[in-house]
Amino acid sequence: MDSGWLLLLLAALLGLLLLLAWDRAASRRGHLPPGPRPLPLLGNLLQLDHHGLLKSFLAFRDKYGDVFTVYLGSRPVVVLCGPEAVKEALVEKAEEFSGRGPVAIVHSVFQGHGVVFANGDTWKTLRRFSLATLRDFGMGKRSIEERIQEEAQCLVEELRSSQGSLLDPTFLYHSITANIICSIVFGERFSYHDDQFQMLLEKLNDTFALASSAWGQLFELFSGFLKFIPGPHQRAHNNLTFINAYIAANVEKHKESLDPNAPRDFIDVYLLRMEKEKGVASTEFHYKNLILTVLSLFFAGTETTSTTLRYGYLLLLKYPWVAEKVQEEIDQVIGKDRPPELKDRAKMPYTDAVIHEVQRFSDLLPLSVPHCVTQDTSFRGYFIPKGTEVFPFLSTVLHDPRYFKKPDAFDPNHFLDAQGSLKKNEAFIPFSSGKRVCLGEGIARMELFLFFTTILQNFSLSSSSAPEDIDLTPRESGLGNVPPIYQLRFLPR
């Protein structure tokens, strides 16, 4: 037998082995929901739209329904679409769907640690601790409202100093939201011109953009192979490693000045809990969970609200009459002689509806953060084995035409009844739902109202582009929707 035939035979045997391995693995995957037929190793790569996962998943939904399976490389992912399927999984079967799946591009740093990416008892313990500590330092209480009001006034002074010149608001919005979480976690706020602070924010922003990019989506499919090849994922890893080094240095400073009788912030409270459980072998309160929980809070508490604000003000430039109506309501309810307060929200249904619609339309995390099932689970007649990843496709909830009359248009009337009062909508779940709902939702809602109204109380908005020329298309659309870069003027009123 010549070498050509031998190579062909070996290739055939290798292919047969791969198919056998694939079939054996498939037999262990249970009776998963339907979906496009995958290839060994490649999964559904060849059926994916070149525009990315979101468009691909929408096409798969049209063909296979609200619950389907897609193979990202060799691993199956169950995708949930629409309000009913998402609610049934995350709320009615909350425990079964409460696991956290990895995000490939940041997994090398988190590795299942910290309050966002932990699972099982570790996650439950860290979440209870984090919620209680955030609440103790002002979540839902007036003290956090005062912090946000003070930060809003610092922003007003910074915007006044711009004297109506064109500016990119990205890092200002990052700064104000970061300072709120920094005041709770680190016990301090930072100047908008602090070089190290700006570097931290730049690395956060860059990581979120990378995770949402075409490379981030490709890396999600083939991270097992691509992690060994140079690429943007290394920059994401280096970004988060840099931030972790800053957090670690801050923790050391806290250790040196810690007063057990007067904890100043989240880090102090965690250090005291670490000391208390020092002799407990199975404790969740160890150094790595501290660093990565602080990173989780810093990342989530900064990126989500600041990106929503960026989209919000771009929408107001596109639809200036909406900004004018908000300012009319601000003038009627608040006036110009005092700062906005949270109690004003109940008297400002149009403003509240606009903020709701900004969150809905901007669709910040279209696929949410990945879940996984914590046990073998029956769902709608299918069998989903323990550990299977699940993507709640929040975008299909926030754009459901049964709940939103014009799902692809920006329209505050989606949240107003015939009398002009704010109306609730059960498909409005920008913070997700169930046991993994965003733990900073309360702070984020306060920030959005107070920052939004304070800026519009003091400034009118202007752009060098005509409203009809403003493009709302996301710059990146993957893990998150990243708004396009733009500039605007803040003109004193």
C-alpha positions in Angstrom: 0.0 0.0 0.0 1.5 3.3 -1.0 1.8 6.3 1.3 -1.1 8.1 -0.3 -3.6 5.3 0.4 -2.2 5.0 3.9 -2.8 8.7 4.6 -6.3 8.4 3.2 -7.1 5.4 5.4 -5.7 7.2 8.5 -7.8 10.2 7.7 -10.9 8.1 7.3 -10.2 6.3 10.6 -9.7 9.7 12.4 -13.0 10.9 10.9 -14.8 7.8 12.1 -13.3 8.2 15.6 -14.4 11.8 15.7 -18.0 10.8 14.7 -18.1 8.1 17.3 -16.9 10.5 20.0 -19.4 13.0 18.8 -22.3 10.5 18.9 -21.2 9.2 22.3 -21.1 12.8 23.6 -24.5 13.5 22.0 -26.0 10.5 23.8 -25.0 12.1 27.1 -26.6 15.4 26.2 -30.1 14.2 26.8 -33.1 15.2 24.7 -32.2 18.8 24.0 -34.5 21.3 22.2 -34.3 21.3 18.4 -31.8 23.3 16.4 -29.6 23.4 13.4 -27.7 20.2 12.8 -24.1 20.6 14.1 -20.8 19.3 12.7 -18.2 17.6 14.9 -15.9 20.2 16.5 -17.3 23.1 14.3 -20.8 22.9 15.8 -23.1 25.4 14.0 -20.3 27.6 12.7 -21.3 27.2 9.1 -24.9 28.2 9.8 -24.1 31.3 11.7 -24.7 34.7 10.1 -21.5 36.7 9.4 -23.1 39.6 11.2 -22.8 37.7 14.5 -24.6 35.6 17.0 -27.6 37.8 17.6 -28.8 37.8 14.0 -28.1 34.1 13.8 -30.2 33.4 16.9 -33.1 35.4 15.5 -33.0 33.4 12.3 -32.9 30.1 14.3 -35.8 31.3 16.4 -37.9 31.8 13.3 -37.2 28.2 12.3 -37.1 26.3 15.6 -39.3 28.3 18.0 -38.7 30.0 21.3 -36.5 27.3 22.7 -33.7 25.9 20.6 -30.2 24.4 20.9 -27.2 25.9 19.1 -23.7 24.4 19.2 -20.9 26.9 19.8 -18.1 24.8 18.7 -18.6 21.4 20.4 -20.7 22.6 23.3 -24.5 22.8 23.2 -26.2 26.0 24.4 -30.0 26.3 24.9 -31.3 29.6 23.8 -34.6 31.0 25.4 -36.6 33.5 23.5 -39.6 35.6 24.4 -41.2 36.7 27.7 -42.9 33.4 28.4 -39.9 31.0 27.9 -37.6 33.4 29.8 -40.0 33.8 32.7 -40.7 30.0 32.8 -37.0 29.2 33.1 -35.7 32.1 35.3 -38.6 32.6 37.6 -40.8 29.5 37.6 -37.8 27.1 37.5 -35.5 29.6 39.2 -33.3 27.2 41.1 -32.7 24.9 38.1 -31.6 27.8 35.9 -29.7 29.7 38.5 -26.2 28.5 37.5 -23.7 30.8 35.8 -22.1 30.0 32.5 -18.7 31.4 31.6 -18.0 34.3 29.3 -15.0 33.0 27.4 -13.1 36.2 26.9 -12.9 37.0 30.6 -12.9 33.4 31.9 -9.1 33.3 32.2 -9.4 36.0 34.9 -12.6 35.1 36.8 -12.3 31.3 36.5 -15.6 30.8 38.4 -14.8 33.2 41.3 -16.4 36.4 42.5 -20.1 37.2 43.0 -21.0 37.3 39.2 -19.3 34.1 38.0 -19.4 31.9 41.1 -21.8 28.9 41.3 -23.4 26.8 44.0 -23.0 27.6 47.7 -20.1 30.0 46.9 -22.4 32.2 44.7 -25.3 32.1 47.2 -23.0 33.1 50.1 -21.2 35.9 48.2 -24.5 37.2 46.8 -26.1 37.4 50.3 -23.1 39.1 51.7 -22.8 41.6 48.8 -26.5 42.5 48.9 -26.4 43.0 52.7 -23.2 45.1 52.5 -24.4 47.2 49.7 -27.7 47.8 51.6 -25.8 48.7 54.7 -23.8 51.3 52.8 -26.8 52.9 51.4 -28.6 50.8 48.8 -32.2 52.0 48.9 -31.5 54.5 51.7 -31.0 58.2 51.6 -27.2 58.0 52.0 -26.7 56.6 48.5 -29.1 59.1 47.1 -27.0 61.9 48.6 -23.8 60.4 47.1 -25.4 60.3 43.6 -26.7 63.9 44.1 -23.2 65.1 45.1 -21.6 63.3 42.1 -24.3 64.8 39.8 -23.3 68.3 41.0 -19.6 67.5 40.4 -20.6 66.5 36.8 -22.6 69.8 36.4 -19.5 71.8 37.3 -17.3 69.8 34.9 -19.8 70.3 32.1 -20.0 74.0 32.8 -16.3 74.3 32.4 -16.6 72.8 28.9 -18.3 76.1 27.9 -20.5 74.5 25.3 -17.7 72.9 23.3 -18.1 69.6 21.6 -17.1 66.6 23.7 -17.2 62.9 23.8 -19.2 62.1 27.0 -18.0 58.5 27.3 -15.4 58.8 30.1 -17.5 61.4 32.0 -20.4 59.0 32.2 -17.9 56.2 33.2 -16.5 58.5 35.8 -19.7 59.4 37.6 -21.0 55.8 37.7 -17.6 54.5 38.7 -17.4 57.0 41.5 -20.6 55.8 43.1 -19.5 52.2 43.2 -16.0 53.3 44.3 -17.4 55.3 47.2 -19.1 52.1 48.4 -16.3 49.6 47.6 -13.2 51.6 48.1 -14.6 54.3 50.4 -13.5 57.2 48.1 -14.3 59.0 44.9 -11.8 60.2 42.3 -11.2 63.3 40.3 -12.3 63.1 36.7 -8.8 64.1 35.7 -7.0 61.5 37.8 -4.8 59.7 35.3 -4.9 56.3 37.1 -8.7 56.5 37.5 -9.1 57.3 33.8 -6.8 54.4 32.9 -8.9 52.0 34.9 -12.0 53.2 33.2 -10.4 53.0 29.7 -9.5 49.3 30.4 -13.0 48.5 31.6 -14.5 50.2 28.5 -12.1 48.4 26.2 -12.9 45.0 27.7 -16.6 45.4 27.4 -16.2 46.5 23.7 -13.8 43.5 23.1 -16.3 41.0 24.6 -19.0 42.4 22.4 -16.9 42.5 19.2 -16.8 40.0 16.3 -13.6 38.5 17.8 -15.3 38.2 21.2 -18.1 36.2 19.6 -15.6 34.0 17.6 -13.6 33.4 20.8 -16.9 32.3 22.5 -17.1 29.5 20.0 -13.5 28.3 19.9 -11.8 29.6 23.1 -10.3 26.2 23.8 -8.2 26.5 20.7 -8.0 30.3 20.2 -6.7 31.0 23.7 -3.3 29.6 22.5 -3.1 32.1 19.6 -2.3 35.8 20.0 -5.3 38.0 19.6 -7.6 40.6 21.3 -8.5 38.2 24.1 -5.0 38.7 25.5 -5.7 42.4 25.7 -8.9 41.7 27.6 -7.0 39.5 30.0 -4.3 42.1 30.5 -6.9 44.8 31.1 -8.6 42.9 33.9 -5.2 41.8 35.3 -4.2 45.5 35.5 -7.4 46.4 37.3 -7.0 43.4 39.7 -3.5 44.7 40.6 -5.0 48.1 41.5 -7.7 46.4 43.6 -5.1 44.3 45.4 -3.0 47.4 46.2 -6.1 49.0 47.6 -6.9 46.0 49.7 -3.4 46.2 51.2 -4.0 49.8 52.2 -7.2 48.8 53.8 -5.5 46.1 55.8 -3.0 48.7 57.2 -5.7 51.1 58.4 -8.6 48.7 59.2 -10.6 49.5 62.3 -12.7 46.5 63.3 -15.1 48.9 65.1 -15.7 51.2 62.2 -15.7 49.5 58.8 -15.6 52.2 56.1 -16.6 50.3 53.0 -17.2 47.0 51.3 -13.6 45.9 51.4 -13.4 46.6 55.2 -16.5 44.5 55.8 -15.1 41.7 53.7 -11.7 41.7 55.4 -13.5 41.5 58.8 -15.5 38.5 57.6 -12.3 36.9 56.3 -10.7 37.3 59.7 -13.8 35.9 61.4 -13.7 32.8 59.2 -9.9 32.4 59.2 -10.0 28.9 60.7 -12.9 27.6 58.5 -11.4 25.4 55.8 -14.4 25.6 53.5 -14.9 29.4 53.8 -16.0 31.3 50.7 -14.4 34.4 52.2 -10.9 34.2 50.9 -8.6 36.6 49.1 -9.3 35.5 45.5 -13.1 35.9 46.0 -12.5 39.4 47.5 -10.5 40.6 44.5 -12.9 39.2 41.9 -16.0 40.2 43.7 -14.7 43.8 43.9 -13.8 43.5 40.2 -17.3 42.2 39.4 -19.0 45.1 41.3 -16.6 47.7 39.7 -17.2 46.3 36.2 -20.9 45.9 36.4 -21.5 49.0 38.5 -19.6 51.2 36.0 -20.2 49.8 32.6 -23.9 49.1 32.6 -25.2 52.5 33.8 -22.7 54.5 31.9 -23.4 52.8 28.6 -27.2 53.3 29.2 -26.5 57.0 29.8 -24.5 57.2 26.6 -27.3 55.6 24.6 -29.8 57.8 26.4 -28.2 61.1 25.4 -27.6 59.9 21.8 -31.4 59.1 21.6 -32.2 62.6 22.9 -30.0 64.2 20.2 -31.9 62.0 17.6 -35.3 63.0 19.1 -34.9 66.5 20.5 -38.6 66.9 21.2 -38.4 64.1 23.8 -35.6 66.1 25.6 -37.8 69.2 25.5 -40.8 67.4 27.1 -38.5 66.0 29.8 -37.2 69.5 30.6 -40.8 70.8 30.7 -41.6 68.2 33.3 -38.4 68.9 35.3 -39.2 72.6 35.3 -42.8 72.0 36.5 -41.9 69.4 39.2 -38.4 70.4 40.4 -37.7 73.8 39.1 -34.1 75.2 38.9 -33.4 76.0 42.5 -32.9 72.6 44.0 -31.4 69.3 42.8 -33.6 66.4 41.8 -34.6 63.9 44.4 -35.8 60.4 44.1 -39.2 61.3 45.5 -39.7 63.5 42.4 -39.8 60.4 40.2 -43.4 59.6 41.2 -44.5 63.0 39.9 -42.6 62.7 36.7 -44.2 59.9 34.6 -42.9 61.1 31.2 -39.3 61.3 32.4 -39.6 57.9 34.0 -41.1 56.5 30.8 -38.2 58.0 28.8 -35.7 56.3 31.1 -37.5 53.0 30.8 -37.6 53.3 27.0 -33.9 54.1 26.9 -33.1 50.9 28.8 -35.5 48.9 26.6 -34.3 50.3 23.3 -30.5 50.3 24.1 -30.9 46.6 24.9 -27.6 46.6 26.8 -27.1 42.9 27.3 -29.0 41.2 24.5 -28.2 37.6 25.6 -27.9 38.5 29.3 -24.9 36.9 31.1 -24.9 33.2 30.4 -26.7 30.8 32.7 -26.4 27.1 33.1 -28.7 24.5 34.7 -27.7 23.3 38.1 -29.2 19.9 37.8 -30.7 17.6 35.2 -33.8 19.6 34.1 -37.0 18.9 32.3 -38.2 21.9 30.3 -41.1 22.1 27.9 -40.8 18.3 27.1 -37.1 18.4 26.7 -34.3 17.1 28.9 -31.4 19.4 29.6 -28.5 17.8 31.4 -26.8 19.4 34.4 -24.2 22.0 33.4 -25.7 22.8 30.0 -25.3 26.5 29.2 -28.4 28.6 28.7 -28.7 32.0 27.0 -31.8 34.0 28.0 -32.2 36.1 24.8 -33.4 39.3 26.6 -33.5 41.2 23.4 -36.5 39.1 22.2 -38.2 40.0 25.5 -37.5 43.7 25.2 -38.6 43.8 21.6 -41.7 41.6 21.8 -44.4 43.2 19.6 -47.1 41.8 21.9 -45.9 44.0 24.7 -44.4 46.9 22.8 -46.4 48.3 20.0 -43.4 49.6 18.0 -40.6 47.3 19.3 -37.9 48.6 16.9 -38.7 52.3 17.4 -37.8 54.6 20.3 -41.2 55.5 21.8 -41.7 56.5 25.5 -45.4 55.8 25.0 -44.5 52.2 25.5 -44.5 52.9 29.2 -47.4 55.5 29.4 -51.1 54.7 29.7 -54.0 56.7 28.2 -53.9 59.1 31.1 -50.2 59.8 30.8 -49.3 57.8 33.9 -46.4 55.3 34.0 -47.5 51.8 33.3 -45.7 48.6 34.2 -44.8 46.1 31.5 -43.9 42.5 32.5 -41.6 42.2 29.5 -39.4 45.0 30.8 -36.5 43.1 32.3 -33.3 44.9 31.4 -31.7 43.7 34.6 -32.7 40.1 33.8 -34.9 38.1 36.2 -35.0 35.4 38.8 -32.2 34.5 41.2 -29.5 35.9 39.0 -31.1 39.3 38.6 -28.6 42.1 38.7 -27.7 42.7 42.3 -27.0 46.4 41.6 -30.5 47.1 40.1 -31.6 49.4 42.9 -28.4 51.6 42.6 -28.6 51.7 38.8 -32.2 52.8 38.8 -31.4 55.6 41.2 -28.4 56.7 39.2 -30.3 56.8 35.9 -33.0 59.0 37.3 -30.8 61.4 39.2 -28.0 61.8 36.6 -30.5 62.0 33.8 -32.6 64.7 35.4 -29.8 66.7 36.9 -28.0 67.1 33.5 -31.3 68.1 31.7 -32.2 70.5 34.5 -29.0 72.4 33.9 -28.2 71.9 30.2 -29.7 71.7 26.8 -28.1 69.3 24.3 -26.7 70.1 20.9 -24.9 68.2 18.2 -23.0 69.1 15.0 -25.1 66.5 13.2 -28.8 67.0 12.2 -31.1 64.6 14.1 -32.0 62.7 10.9 -28.3 62.1 10.3 -27.6 60.5 13.7 -27.1 56.8 13.5 -28.2 54.7 16.4 -26.6 51.4 15.2 -24.4 49.8 17.9 -20.7 50.0 17.3 -20.4 46.5 18.6 -23.2 44.0 19.2 -22.4 40.8 21.0 -22.3 40.2 24.7 -23.4 43.9 24.9 -24.6 46.6 22.6 -22.0 49.3 22.5 -23.3 52.7 21.3 -21.5 54.5 18.5 -18.9 57.2 19.4 -20.4 60.7 19.2 -19.9 64.2 20.5 -22.3 66.7 21.9 -22.5 70.1 23.5 -23.9 70.8 26.9 -25.4 74.3 26.7 -26.3 76.0 30.1 -30.0 76.7 30.4 
